[in-house]
Amino acid sequence: MTDRASWYSVHNEQKRVEIDNQLDKAEEYHAVQDNKNSSKILRRILVDHDPHHPKVLYKLAVIHWSARHDTIALRLCKYALSLCKLYNGIDTTYEEACKRGYSYQYWELLFRALIEDFCRRNEKAKQLYEQAIEFLKCTPCPDTGYEVHLNLGVVLMDMHEYERAVRQFEAALPLEQKSYYRSTCYNNIGHCYEKREMYDEAVEFYTLSIELYPTDILLYKNRLYTFIEMSNFEKALKDVNIVISIIESANSSNSELLVEFLCLKGSILQQLGKEDQAKDLYHHSIVLQPDYYYSYTMLAFFEMIASEGWDKEKRKALKRALDLVRNGIHNCRDGVELAHLLTISSEIHTSLHQDELANKDLEILQNIRTGGLDRID
């Protein structure tokens, strides 16, 4: 090997190691749903190391999709697909692909499938993922194929083919040795068992997933919801407390995420008969995140439950509930959440025999559902 060839070999290897390290950091942020910092690291990889790296573009697209930035996610996929098509001819040999650490041919197939996947065209996405798997079987490739087995499993879950989905996750497991990726497979297997109401098996796989990657709050969230399904509220409470401590220790700027789990803890405390503690949490949630609808909803329900007494006290309680819901409506920025609050508002107006106001709520609700309105000023 010449000195120049040796230098390029070492340089490429160092670059791949650096990119892998940065990808791991991005996954750590993604695990606590800090998409802002995760995206920032991925964009730096594109700027500093490889502007065409398909795995980085893939992860950026997935992050935007999980954050409901559907248009951005699809644009990233289409951009990445165009790059893969453009550079496809570069993969003249297996050695050339190995120098980069990835195959444009493989990623072209994967992005084609991902676009169909994001557009919820499950049957077409399934066919394209299966084509990518066949490509890997027939063609030497530096890519492991972990992503294609994982995504095909998720598509099969969406199609309620849970046994076939589990086989895909099991096929993905030996392709990645890093804890985060393996924990994702175990988590998805647990989800398949949960959907089949096999709750003991679901908890087993969620626990395996947590043991591999104990800082991913989604894993605890899935397990604690399973505990709730099993009416095991004590264990659910332990998991939600762990999640809250992870979010707080990460110093995440995502206050909405913290509030979501504080409210979830409140609902678990209610199931355990600790209503006063639950109410305190809902009030604290409103202070942290004034536009989070669930806090207002739960406090309103407390007041509505209290309205079972005699007429004068019932009317006062319903009015307190109405004030809470209207406050939530005023602060709400999400159309789905706004619709939920308006439905409750209409029910309270009806209970107060304020039919005209109840009908007005329903009229606004209809406008939201037909796309004519997404918030109330």
Secondary structure by P-SEA (a helix, b strand, c coil): ccaaaaaaaaaaaaaaaaaaaaaaaaaaaaaacaaaaaaaaaaaaaaccccccaaaaaaaaaaaaaacaaaaaaaaaaaaaaaaaaaccccccaaaaaaacccaaaaaaaaaaaaaaaacaaaaaaaaaaaaaaaaacccccccaaaaaaaaaaaaaaacaaaaaaaaaaaaccccccaaaaaaaaaaaaaaaaaacaaaaaaaaaaaaaaaccccaaaaaaaaaaaaaacaaaaaaaaaaaaaaaaaaacccaaaaaaaaaaaaaaaaaaacaaaaaaaaaaaaaaaccccaaaaaaaaaaaaaaccccaaaaaaaaaaaaaaaaaaaaacccaaaaaaaaaaaaaaaaaacaaaaaaaaaaaaaaaaaccccccc
